[in-house]
Amino acid sequence: MSIAVIRFPGTNNDDDVMRALRQIPAAKPYLVPSRKGLAGLQDAEGIIIPGGFSYGDYMRAGAVAAMEVISAGIRDLAEDGKPVLGISNGFQILAEAGLLPGALLPNVSARFICRWVYLRVSDQPSIFTENLENAVIRLPIAHAEGNYFCSEDYLIALEGEKRIPFKYCNAQGEITEDSNPNGSIENIAGVINQKGNVLGMMSHPERATRQILGSTDGLEILENFVRAIR
Amino acid sequence: MDLIHDGKTRKVHQDPESADREIVEFTDSIALDDEKAESITGKAELVYRMTDFLLGYLEGKGVDTHFIRSLESPKILVRKVDIYPVLVVCRNIATKSFCLRSGVDEGTVLEKPLVEFFLISDRLHNPLITERAIETIGLVKDEILHFMRAVTLSVNYYLVELLKQQSLVLADFRLEFGITKAGHIVVADELSLDNMSIWDKGAPYMNFDEIKGKEEEFIQAYGKLVDLITRTKPEEVSNRNEILQVIVKPKDGIRNPPGEVTKKMLVRMGFGDAEDVRVGKVFNIILRRPITSEILHQLNIMNIKLLSNPISEKHEVSYG
């Protein structure tokens, strides 16, 4: 299960993602610097775009990385049905590249937020949330632009097509305004593409993979990702 | 060759090889006060030589013109365009009609180049018209006028700098613009003494309000001028920077946290009248060549793909 972990200039969670994936026996992660372009994706059966500050987050978070050649390659693999996961800045890149709908705007607090949050997992099946349906999970977030926004039409489509796997909630699993850390519309914490194989999420599963870190909920998501590579 | 247009100083023929091209043939006629006056043998050849050189020069500097290439004298091959119904005039020195309506003394060097628009109308004798009026009566869209103004100022820069090499001064000139079938707005005119006024040592290089009886003198002076111009060195004129400004704004109805924070602080500092603040971005893109329709088209693609996010932002472009 070869998983390309993409590193753009300014990506800084690549090491964490590599380390987390190495915990999963079936996973064979390899690091791909974005400058390798399409050649870097030749053996990829799945792709993870880790968080960080690609190209310094200048202009808009993810906007420059989304226009790199390698991003066109990621689009091709996504169209082939290969699993693609964008975490934090990776989500911003996928949204900017148009692989996922919507945009990630500055947090309503206009601040960088770094803390643990609870996510309510949708009861609808997805390749990324197997065995987690309806669960309340705990993951960290660390971002300044995680305020998910999309048009009313898209929102209806996302809800209707069961493409919202995670919503911010409180410890009891209630989706409340208070538990929304960044102002995301409908507390949306992640979205899936129409085909069901591309997921973007602002929270960091790779930072919740060991009990000593406070949660292993993230490991389950990554395990699902690896299992989805067939 | 089919004659498309029989003008005062030029005939326009259909290019038999392409429906998108025309052949402009200059004539020996001299237009004085909008009336077809007289004909002077040799004038067409000089207009041809001057236009060939100057349009080729401008194209080389990146100005989008209708000029394709010269044919045998006195003909040039051009792209077919729909001409906009306004003349664009650019002035560096106050002369005749401008002096009459501004009170400025003839020969005054203007602080900066002045662009004016005139309505193309034989019946009304091509009167001055304001940009606001052109837009209001729906003749030409504001953004197109703006484009023409910017390109005219570029043309002015390149012509002024070139003529300087021979100690000549470009007092003023006028241009027509047209739009090609592909939607490119281009300079669609000749460049000769029919639409340029060149000064030397503080006075017009040629002053022929009365040509009758001085035809030979006229042709000699004109020929000397064309010799001077065609001996200039285009490569020694450095390209001018043009600034394209892209302003990206948050769309209405979308919360703008940076603006909200800014507003809070403005109010706290005593600027209580700030009702709402919205923060956007400005990109200054510097080009080392004149602006063309193609460049604006490319920029528009870049705006959508990179500089703005159409989901949450809107953009506008300004220049000149």
Interface residues (C-beta under 8 A of the other chain):
Chain A: M59 R60 A63 V64 M67 E96 G102 A103 L105 P106 N107 V108 S109 A110 N147 F149 C150 S151 G183
Chain B: I254 R255 N256 P257 P258 E260 V261 K281 K305 L306 L307 N309 I311 S312
